[in-house]
């Protein structure tokens, strides 16, 4: 998931130009902070079992519970996906993601050939209300000089 301030965080756009000037034209420190916020909140979703919009993840189907044989919980069997969540930042963007190809199925769910649901979506990537607040607080800290590049 890559963050685009223009489309995903438009309420923060006004401050970005000011921070850009304050940081001498390099937003990398801010983007690292944003990435860290989102990486941590994404990992936390495995603990809270909630999507970015605050909804609770769907329960596992009985067949999945049987196959897991008591190991793990929703979205966590061995913890590989959760541990693989990383962030990357440069001077213009911040991205949070994983190298696990099966993450897309967790994010969007899957369908049977007849279009019926096979696996419920359990979104992990996205921006929550708390993420927005935390990012705005970070930006305000940069503006106030509390955080320096």
C-alpha positions in Angstrom: 0.0 0.0 0.0 1.5 3.3 -1.0 0.3 6.5 0.6 -0.7 9.4 -1.6 -1.3 12.6 0.4 -3.4 14.1 -2.5 -5.9 11.3 -2.6 -5.7 9.4 0.7 -4.8 12.2 3.2 -6.1 15.4 1.5 -6.6 17.0 4.9 -2.8 17.0 5.4 -1.9 18.5 2.1 -1.7 22.1 3.3 1.0 21.2 5.8 3.2 19.2 3.4 4.5 22.2 1.6 5.4 23.9 4.8 7.2 20.8 6.1 8.9 20.4 2.7 10.4 23.9 3.1 11.3 23.3 6.8 13.2 20.1 5.8 15.1 21.8 3.0 13.1 20.1 0.3 13.5 16.5 1.4 10.4 14.9 3.0 12.2 11.6 3.7 12.2 12.0 7.5 8.4 12.7 7.4 7.7 9.9 5.1 9.8 7.5 7.3 7.6 8.6 10.3 4.4 8.0 8.3 5.7 4.6 7.2 6.5 3.7 10.8 3.0 4.7 12.0 1.3 2.6 9.3 3.7 -0.4 9.6 2.9 -0.5 13.4 -0.8 -0.1 13.0 -0.9 -2.8 10.2 0.9 -5.2 12.5 -1.4 -4.3 15.4 -4.4 -5.4 13.2 -3.2 -9.0 13.7 -3.7 -8.5 17.4 -7.0 -6.6 17.3 -8.4 -8.7 14.4 -9.8 -5.5 12.9 -9.8 -3.9 9.5 -8.6 -0.3 9.0 -12.2 0.8 9.0 -12.6 -0.7 12.5 -14.8 -3.6 11.5 -14.0 -7.0 13.0 -12.5 -9.6 10.8 -14.8 -12.4 9.7 -14.6 -15.6 11.8 -12.8 -18.5 10.2 -14.9 -21.2 8.5 -15.2 -24.5 10.4 -13.1 -26.2 7.6 -10.3 -23.7 8.2 -10.4 -24.2 12.0 -10.2 -28.0 11.5 -7.2 -27.6 9.1 -5.4 -25.4 11.6 -5.7 -28.1 14.3 -5.7 -25.5 17.0 -2.6 -23.6 15.7 -2.8 -19.8 15.8 -5.8 -17.6 15.2 -7.5 -15.5 12.5 -4.7 -14.6 10.0 -2.0 -16.0 12.3 -0.8 -19.5 12.1 2.9 -19.1 12.3 3.2 -15.3 12.2 5.0 -15.1 8.8 2.6 -12.6 7.3 2.6 -10.4 10.3 6.4 -10.4 10.6 6.8 -9.7 6.9 5.1 -6.3 7.1 7.6 -3.6 6.3 7.6 0.1 5.3 9.7 2.0 2.8 10.0 5.7 2.4 11.7 8.1 0.1 11.5 11.9 -0.4 8.0 11.8 -2.0 6.2 8.7 -0.6 5.8 6.1 2.0 4.7 2.5 1.4 3.7 -0.4 3.6 3.6 -3.9 2.4 4.7 -7.5 2.4 6.6 -9.8 0.1 4.1 -12.6 0.9 2.0 -13.1 -2.3 -1.0 -14.6 -0.4 -1.5 -11.3 1.4 -3.7 -10.1 -1.5 -6.2 -12.9 -0.8 -6.4 -11.8 2.9 -6.9 -8.2 1.8 -9.6 -8.8 -0.8 -11.0 -12.3 -0.1 -11.5 -14.9 -2.7 -14.5 -16.2 -4.8 -15.5 -19.6 -6.0 -16.0 -20.0 -9.8 -19.7 -19.4 -9.3 -19.0 -16.0 -7.7 -19.8 -17.0 -4.2 -17.5 -16.2 -1.4 -14.7 -18.7 -0.8 -12.6 -16.8 1.8 -13.8 -13.6 3.5 -11.7 -10.5 3.1 -9.7 -9.6 6.2 -8.1 -6.3 5.3 -4.8 -5.4 6.9 -3.7 -2.6 4.7 -5.3 0.8 4.8 -5.5 4.0 6.8 -7.6 4.0 10.0 -9.0 7.0 11.7 -6.3 6.6 14.4 -3.7 6.5 11.7 -4.9 9.8 10.3 -4.8 11.3 13.8 -1.3 10.0 14.4 0.0 11.2 11.0 -1.5 14.6 11.6 0.2 14.7 15.1 3.5 13.7 13.5 3.2 16.5 10.9 2.3 19.0 13.6 5.4 17.9 15.5 7.5 18.5 12.4 5.9 21.9 12.0 6.6 22.8 15.7 10.2 21.7 15.4 9.7 18.9 18.0 10.9 16.4 15.4 13.8 17.3 13.2 14.9 15.6 10.0 
